[in-house]
Amino acid sequence: MSKKVSKIAILTSGGDAPGMNATIRAVVRTGVYLGLEVYGIMRGYSGMMEDDIFPMGSKTVANIIQRGGTILKSARCREFYTEEGRAQAYANLKKRGIDGLVVIGGDGSFTGAMKLQNEFGLPVIGLPGTIDKDLYGTDFTIGFDTACNTAVQAIDKIRDTADAHDRLFIVEVMGRHAGYIALHSGIATGAETILIPEAATNIEDVIASLSEKEKRKKLVNIIVVAEGDAFGGANEVAKIVRERLPNFDTKVSILGHIQRGGSPTCIDRLVASRMGYHAVEALIAGKSNVMVGIINNEIVYTPLEVAIREKDSIDENWLRIVKILAS
């Protein structure tokens, strides 16, 4: 197909995720290889508004594929929510002749990208950079696998100390309104109970299960709680457990932002590289306002609006697996 763009820019926005640097590297090197001029935008939409934009080449992305975080930084930008702010941001792109944009981020980042496309006709491609895996239209999001592995390593260590003292640990993991990190890391670490937003939490069932284990003298237990679970986080669950089951030595561990950092796993580096390459190819092919995703190992393009609005449902078999394997 004929080339539709000649100068593209890339930014990272919202929460950082391991693999963002690998994605930046893929976009830049693919763009350069295909004869495009590539620009980096610092601090997301804030940098776009403040004209903090600079040319990038293959050397500027050397030795970053293994690094966590993002060399382009990330920030929230309230001014970009206004029409005046977006007009200023677009003016800074236009004066450089930038005619394509790659946005690495989540739903908030994609919302900003859609506004640029809808208001100014700027071709935009979204790449799902979020540990939460809360975007529709992809089996993988950049950073999710690393976050799960970080949680698994932490929970494995927690189980060691739980075993040493016959303790019940309630571990809270990230994921915002999605329970995928909790589900994956909980199954992988043999958690006795996993609480996620996608399945209603019945605290009476949790208490009954722990009571049954207490009768069997099974005092070493791990409960993994997604931070977005409707019942509340780990502290809320622990409060009820301590009231109802005082014989358990109950401890709480909130893993927090440790899940956002660290060197990306092999899977995240591969996903990032593949998606970054296809983002540039998509712009050249004339695509816009879509997110690059991977479903059943095939590259797919989902409208940004759909990727934000729709939600994947968790297969009931996963919940059945949790119940059976924790018995």
C-alpha positions as CSV (number, residue, x, y, z in Angstrom):
1,M,0.0,0.0,0.0
2,S,1.1,3.6,-0.5
3,K,2.7,5.4,2.4
4,K,0.2,7.7,4.2
5,V,2.5,9.3,6.7
6,S,6.1,10.6,6.7
7,K,6.6,11.9,10.3
8,I,5.3,10.1,13.3
9,A,5.5,10.7,17.1
10,I,5.3,8.4,20.0
11,L,4.3,8.9,23.6
12,T,3.7,6.9,26.8
13,S,0.8,8.0,29.0
14,G,-1.0,6.9,32.2
15,G,0.5,4.3,34.5
16,D,3.8,2.9,33.5
17,A,4.2,-0.8,32.6
18,P,7.2,-3.0,32.1
19,G,7.8,-3.3,28.3
20,M,7.0,0.3,27.4
21,N,10.7,0.9,26.6
22,A,10.7,-2.2,24.4
23,T,7.6,-0.8,22.6
24,I,9.3,2.6,22.1
25,R,12.3,0.8,20.6
26,A,10.2,-1.2,18.2
27,V,8.2,1.8,17.0
28,V,11.3,4.0,16.5
29,R,13.4,1.3,14.7
30,T,10.5,0.2,12.5
31,G,9.8,3.8,11.6
32,V,13.4,4.6,10.8
33,Y,13.8,1.4,8.8
34,L,10.7,2.3,6.7
35,G,12.0,5.8,6.0
36,L,9.9,7.8,8.4
37,E,11.0,10.6,10.7
38,V,10.2,9.6,14.3
39,Y,9.7,12.0,17.2
40,G,9.5,11.3,20.9
41,I,7.1,13.2,23.2
42,M,8.1,13.5,26.8
43,R,5.6,13.1,29.7
44,G,2.7,12.1,27.5
45,Y,0.1,14.8,26.6
46,S,1.8,17.2,29.0
47,G,4.9,17.2,26.9
48,M,2.8,17.5,23.7
49,M,1.3,20.7,25.1
50,E,4.6,22.0,26.4
51,D,6.3,21.3,23.1
52,D,8.8,18.9,24.7
53,I,9.2,16.9,21.5
54,F,12.5,15.7,20.0
55,P,13.7,13.6,17.1
56,M,14.5,10.0,17.7
57,G,16.7,7.5,15.9
58,S,18.0,4.0,16.3
59,K,20.8,5.0,18.6
60,T,18.4,6.8,21.0
61,V,16.7,3.6,21.8
62,A,19.8,1.4,22.2
63,N,20.1,-0.7,25.4
64,I,16.5,0.0,26.6
65,I,14.6,-3.2,25.7
66,Q,15.5,-4.7,29.1
67,R,14.6,-1.6,31.2
68,G,11.4,-1.1,33.1
69,G,9.6,2.2,33.2
70,T,9.6,4.5,30.2
71,I,12.4,6.7,28.9
72,L,9.7,9.1,27.6
73,K,8.3,9.4,31.1
74,S,4.6,9.6,31.8
75,A,2.2,12.2,33.4
76,R,-1.4,13.2,33.9
77,C,-2.5,16.3,32.1
78,R,-5.7,18.1,33.1
79,E,-5.1,20.9,30.6
80,F,-5.4,18.4,27.8
81,Y,-9.0,17.7,28.8
82,T,-9.9,21.2,27.4
83,E,-10.4,22.1,23.8
84,E,-7.8,24.9,24.1
85,G,-5.3,22.5,25.5
86,R,-5.7,20.0,22.8
87,A,-5.5,22.7,20.1
88,Q,-2.2,23.8,21.6
89,A,-0.9,20.2,21.7
90,Y,-1.9,19.6,18.1
91,A,-0.3,22.9,17.0
92,N,3.0,21.7,18.3
93,L,2.7,18.5,16.2
94,K,1.6,20.3,13.1
95,K,4.5,22.8,13.1
96,R,6.8,19.8,12.8
97,G,4.8,18.2,10.1
98,I,3.9,15.2,12.3
99,D,1.2,13.3,10.6
100,G,0.8,10.1,12.7
101,L,0.8,9.3,16.4
102,V,1.4,6.1,18.4
103,V,0.1,6.2,22.0
104,I,1.2,3.6,24.5
105,G,-1.1,3.5,27.5
106,G,-4.6,2.5,28.7
107,D,-8.1,3.7,28.5
108,G,-7.4,7.3,29.5
109,S,-4.5,7.6,27.1
110,F,-6.7,6.2,24.3
111,T,-9.5,8.7,25.0
112,G,-7.0,11.5,24.5
113,A,-5.8,9.9,21.2
114,M,-9.4,9.6,19.9
115,K,-10.0,13.3,20.6
116,L,-6.9,14.3,18.5
117,Q,-8.1,12.1,15.7
118,N,-11.8,13.3,15.9
119,E,-11.0,17.0,16.3
120,F,-8.0,17.4,14.0
121,G,-7.9,14.3,11.8
122,L,-4.6,13.1,13.1
123,P,-4.1,9.4,12.5
124,V,-3.5,7.6,15.8
125,I,-2.7,4.1,16.8
126,G,-3.1,2.8,20.4
127,L,-0.8,0.2,22.0
128,P,-2.2,-1.5,25.2
129,G,0.5,-0.5,27.7
130,T,-1.1,-1.5,31.1
131,I,-0.4,-4.1,33.7
132,D,-4.1,-4.4,34.4
133,K,-5.1,-6.2,31.2
134,D,-8.4,-4.3,31.2
135,L,-8.7,-3.4,27.5
136,Y,-10.9,-5.3,25.1
137,G,-9.5,-6.7,21.9
138,T,-6.3,-8.4,23.0
139,D,-5.1,-11.5,24.9
140,F,-2.0,-9.6,26.1
141,T,-1.3,-6.1,27.3
142,I,2.2,-4.8,27.6
143,G,3.4,-5.2,31.2
144,F,0.8,-7.7,32.3
145,D,3.0,-10.8,32.3
146,T,5.8,-9.0,34.2
147,A,3.4,-7.8,36.8
148,C,2.0,-11.3,37.3
149,N,5.5,-12.7,37.6
150,T,6.4,-10.0,40.1
151,A,3.3,-10.9,42.2
152,V,4.1,-14.6,41.9
153,Q,7.6,-14.1,43.2
154,A,6.4,-12.0,46.1
155,I,3.6,-14.5,47.1
156,D,6.0,-17.4,46.9
157,K,8.2,-15.6,49.5
158,I,5.1,-14.7,51.6
159,R,4.1,-18.4,51.6
160,D,7.5,-19.3,53.0
161,T,7.1,-17.1,56.0
162,A,3.4,-18.1,56.3
163,D,4.5,-21.7,56.5
164,A,7.2,-20.9,59.1
165,H,4.7,-19.4,61.5
166,D,1.4,-21.1,60.5
167,R,-0.1,-17.9,59.3
168,L,-2.9,-16.7,57.1
169,F,-1.7,-14.1,54.7
170,I,-4.1,-11.8,52.8
171,V,-2.2,-10.4,49.8
172,E,-3.6,-7.5,47.8
173,V,-2.4,-7.1,44.2
174,M,-3.0,-4.4,41.6
175,G,-5.3,-4.4,38.6
176,R,-7.6,-1.4,39.3
177,H,-11.1,-2.7,38.2
178,A,-9.8,-5.9,36.7
179,G,-9.0,-9.1,38.5
180,Y,-6.6,-10.7,36.0
181,I,-3.4,-10.2,38.1
182,A,-5.1,-11.7,41.1
183,L,-6.5,-14.6,39.2
184,H,-3.3,-15.5,37.4
185,S,-0.9,-15.0,40.3
186,G,-3.3,-16.7,42.7
187,I,-3.6,-19.8,40.6
188,A,0.1,-19.9,40.0
189,T,0.9,-19.7,43.7
190,G,-1.7,-22.1,44.9
191,A,-3.8,-19.5,46.8
192,E,-6.6,-21.0,48.8
193,T,-9.0,-18.1,47.9
194,I,-8.9,-15.5,45.1
195,L,-11.2,-12.5,45.3
196,I,-11.8,-10.5,42.0
197,P,-14.2,-7.8,40.9
198,E,-15.6,-10.0,38.1
199,A,-17.1,-12.5,40.6
200,A,-19.2,-11.4,43.6
201,T,-17.4,-11.9,46.9
202,N,-19.4,-13.8,49.5
203,I,-17.5,-13.2,52.7
204,E,-19.5,-16.0,54.4
205,D,-18.1,-18.5,51.9
206,V,-14.6,-17.2,52.6
207,I,-15.2,-17.6,56.4
208,A,-16.7,-21.1,55.9
209,S,-13.8,-22.3,53.8
210,L,-11.3,-21.0,56.4
211,S,-13.2,-22.6,59.2
212,E,-13.2,-25.9,57.4
213,K,-9.4,-25.6,56.9
214,E,-9.0,-24.7,60.6
215,K,-10.7,-28.0,61.6
216,R,-8.3,-29.9,59.4
217,K,-5.4,-28.1,61.1
218,K,-4.5,-26.3,57.8
219,L,-3.3,-23.0,59.2
220,V,-1.1,-21.9,56.3
221,N,-3.4,-20.1,53.9
222,I,-3.0,-17.5,51.2
223,I,-5.9,-15.3,50.1
224,V,-5.2,-13.1,47.0
225,V,-7.4,-10.0,46.7
226,A,-7.6,-7.8,43.7
227,E,-7.5,-4.1,44.7
228,G,-10.8,-3.5,42.8
229,D,-12.8,-6.2,44.5
230,A,-16.2,-4.9,45.4
231,F,-15.9,-6.1,49.0
232,G,-12.8,-4.0,49.5
233,G,-9.1,-4.6,49.7
234,A,-7.0,-6.8,51.8
235,N,-7.4,-4.7,55.0
236,E,-11.2,-4.9,54.7
237,V,-11.1,-8.7,54.3
238,A,-8.6,-9.1,57.2
239,K,-10.9,-7.1,59.5
240,I,-13.7,-9.5,59.0
241,V,-11.5,-12.6,59.2
242,R,-9.9,-11.4,62.5
243,E,-13.4,-10.8,64.0
244,R,-14.8,-14.1,63.0
245,L,-11.7,-16.3,63.2
246,P,-9.6,-15.0,66.0
247,N,-7.5,-18.2,66.2
248,F,-5.9,-17.5,62.8
249,D,-2.7,-15.5,62.9
250,T,-3.8,-13.2,60.1
251,K,-1.4,-10.8,58.3
252,V,-1.9,-8.4,55.4
253,S,0.6,-7.7,52.6
254,I,-0.2,-5.1,50.0
255,L,2.2,-5.5,47.1
256,G,1.5,-2.1,45.5
257,H,3.7,-0.4,42.9
258,I,6.4,-3.1,43.0
259,Q,4.2,-4.7,40.3
260,R,4.7,-1.8,37.9
261,G,8.5,-1.9,37.9
262,G,11.3,-4.2,36.9
263,S,12.8,-5.7,33.8
264,P,10.1,-7.0,31.4
265,T,9.8,-10.7,30.9
266,C,10.5,-12.4,27.6
267,I,6.8,-12.5,26.8
268,D,6.4,-8.8,27.4
269,R,9.4,-8.0,25.3
270,L,8.1,-10.1,22.4
271,V,4.6,-8.6,22.7
272,A,6.0,-5.1,22.9
273,S,8.2,-5.7,19.9
274,R,5.5,-7.2,17.8
275,M,2.9,-4.6,18.6
276,G,5.3,-1.7,18.1
277,Y,6.2,-3.0,14.6
278,H,2.6,-3.4,13.6
279,A,1.6,0.1,14.9
280,V,4.0,1.7,12.4
281,E,2.8,-0.7,9.6
282,A,-0.8,0.2,10.5
283,L,-0.1,4.0,10.1
284,I,1.6,3.4,6.8
285,A,-1.4,1.4,5.6
286,G,-3.7,4.2,6.5
287,K,-5.3,2.8,9.6
288,S,-6.3,5.1,12.4
289,N,-8.2,5.2,15.7
290,V,-7.5,1.6,16.4
291,M,-5.6,-0.4,19.0
292,V,-3.2,-3.1,18.0
293,G,-3.9,-6.3,19.8
294,I,-3.1,-10.0,19.8
295,I,-5.8,-12.6,19.8
296,N,-5.1,-16.3,19.3
297,N,-1.6,-15.3,18.3
298,E,-2.9,-13.1,15.4
299,I,-2.6,-9.3,15.1
300,V,-6.0,-7.7,15.3
301,Y,-7.1,-4.0,15.1
302,T,-9.9,-2.9,17.5
303,P,-11.5,0.6,17.4
304,L,-10.2,2.6,20.3
305,E,-13.7,3.3,21.5
306,V,-14.5,-0.4,21.6
307,A,-11.3,-1.3,23.3
308,I,-12.2,1.1,26.1
309,R,-15.9,0.4,26.4
310,E,-16.1,-3.3,26.1
311,K,-14.9,-5.7,28.8
312,D,-13.7,-9.3,28.5
313,S,-15.5,-11.7,30.8
314,I,-13.5,-14.2,32.9
315,D,-14.3,-17.8,32.0
316,E,-16.2,-19.6,34.8
317,N,-13.8,-22.6,34.3
318,W,-11.0,-20.4,35.9
319,L,-13.1,-19.9,39.0
320,R,-13.9,-23.6,39.1
321,I,-10.2,-24.4,38.8
322,V,-9.4,-22.1,41.7
323,K,-12.0,-23.9,43.9
324,I,-10.9,-27.4,43.0
325,L,-7.2,-26.9,43.2
326,A,-7.4,-25.0,46.6
327,S,-9.5,-27.8,48.3
